[in-house]
């Protein structure tokens, strides 16, 4: 069995004080459409705003296939307070040869600037260190996306540089800030072992 299937074949839920990170279900399509149709949310990501609930159902279907195949996939971010999905986060690439992976995330606008994405991604990084055996986790954001950059900084990720014209998004070449964190950068709490 390959490493991805061994880890992601039975993707576990992750719990944080305010969130449950879990597999997406087709019933979540309405919640996803509520934030993925927002042009402000879609402005700095690679995907287009969802134009109909069918776009959101297609996204969920893609995630369901990835779960079934044991491929890296997103967790839905369920807000404990309401039981609604307010965003997604997870691994999008995993290089098992080099024990490195890339994370990506999206969050509905009503929940910006509340520390929810940082809270979710701390659990995702911990999963990477402990379950995936990662040495390096990286993330990227457009240079005009300070909110995403703040999330990476709060996670302890370090800026490694700016890749000019690195990605074509919605017909325009954009510069990307490149952040990463190494397992060795994570300082364990007193009495704990490093991840």
Secondary structure, 3 states (H helix, E strand, C coil): CCHHHHHHCCCCCEECCCEEEECCCHHHHHHHHHHHCCHHHHCCCCCCCCCCHHHHHHHHHHHHHHHHHCCCCEEEEEECCCCEEEEEEEEEEEECCCCEEEEEEEECHHHCCCCHHHHHHHHHHHHHHHCCCCCEEEEEEECCCHHHHHHHHHCCCEEEEEEEEEEEECCEEEEEEEEEEEHHHCCCCCCCCCC
